């Protein structure tokens, strides 16, 4: 789990900081973000995260994106398959350079379709006592401990985390948000979390952290409906800059990865 988390964070930061990306990959990402089928990903909110100063914290726009995403119906399996196919086909060179290439697209699509509902549940969990979505709370805790999580700040945090110079505060590791995230992973993917990690969390957070009970202050906000494609009015599709498209797509990877940092 540690290597998976770090690899995802590195990949996200690498995409964010990319100085060049192929025209083919830009076209694939723009096609996804402009597609009516992809409204379940709240693409306009996703792109807006990176239409700001690179030194400004991304937490507020990330929260806005998530609120919109969680209110949308879930992506259908057909949408997930189309998005995955477009990314792996259009950005194969970029993914391979990050060690994320795949020789089995069918298995990748199946894996994403199986994981998506649980990941969506997790990123849409809300701490009612703090009136915050759980990912927002976690990112805020990291920012309070490490410093501003701007686009460049995320890159710096990743480097420091890998080098062992940055850690996640105990309060964030042992939060009710992460306890419920741990529960959802265990319930839906038994055996995925190694016993050693469970033992470490029990030692650090107390045995009640892994007892399977759901904290009363954590609720699920994800819409239970399935998104239907939005029919666009006639006219040109929205145009996103190459930088915003690349960074916007990467933000999802960075954000979702942060949810699992406590399991590393």
FENURNOR-V588608 format. One record per backbone hydrogen bond with DSSP energy under -0.5 kcal/mol. CO is the residue of the C=O (numbers start at 1). NH is the residue of the N-H. Records with the same first field share a line. If there is no record, write none. Layout:
BEGIN
CO = NH ; NH
END
This chain:
BEGIN
1 = 5
2 = 6
3 = 7
4 = 8
5 = 9
6 = 10
7 = 11
8 = 12
9 = 13
10 = 14
11 = 15
12 = 16
13 = 17
15 = 18
22 = 26
23 = 27
24 = 28
25 = 29
26 = 30
27 = 31
28 = 32
29 = 33
30 = 34
31 = 35
32 = 35
35 = 38
36 = 39 ; 230
37 = 40
38 = 41
39 = 42
42 = 46
43 = 47
44 = 48
45 = 49
46 = 49
47 = 50
48 = 51
53 = 56
54 = 151 ; 152
58 = 62
59 = 63
60 = 64
61 = 65
62 = 66
63 = 67
64 = 68
65 = 69
66 = 70
67 = 71
68 = 72
69 = 72
70 = 223
74 = 227
76 = 80
77 = 81
78 = 82
79 = 83
80 = 84
81 = 85
82 = 86
83 = 87
84 = 88
85 = 89
86 = 90
87 = 91
89 = 92
91 = 95
92 = 96
93 = 97
94 = 98
95 = 98 ; 100
96 = 99
104 = 108
105 = 109
106 = 110
107 = 111
108 = 112
109 = 113
110 = 114
111 = 115
112 = 116
113 = 117
115 = 118 ; 119
116 = 120
117 = 121
118 = 122
119 = 123
120 = 124
122 = 125
124 = 221
125 = 134
126 = 128 ; 219
127 = 130 ; 131 ; 132
132 = 127
133 = 137
134 = 138
135 = 139
136 = 140
137 = 141
138 = 142
139 = 143
140 = 144
141 = 145
142 = 146
143 = 147
148 = 150
149 = 58
150 = 154
151 = 155
152 = 156
153 = 157
154 = 158
155 = 159
156 = 160
157 = 161
158 = 162
159 = 163
160 = 164 ; 165 ; 166
161 = 164
169 = 172 ; 173
170 = 174
172 = 175
175 = 179
176 = 180
177 = 181
178 = 182
179 = 183
180 = 184
181 = 185
182 = 186
183 = 187
184 = 188
185 = 189
189 = 192
192 = 194
194 = 197 ; 198
195 = 199
196 = 200
197 = 201
198 = 202
199 = 203
200 = 204
201 = 205
202 = 206
206 = 209
207 = 210
208 = 211
215 = 218
217 = 128 ; 129 ; 219
219 = 126
225 = 74
229 = 231
230 = 232
238 = 240
241 = 245
242 = 246
243 = 247
244 = 248
245 = 249
246 = 250
247 = 251
248 = 252
249 = 253
250 = 254
251 = 255
252 = 256
253 = 257
254 = 258
255 = 259
256 = 259 ; 260
257 = 260
258 = 261
260 = 263
261 = 264
END
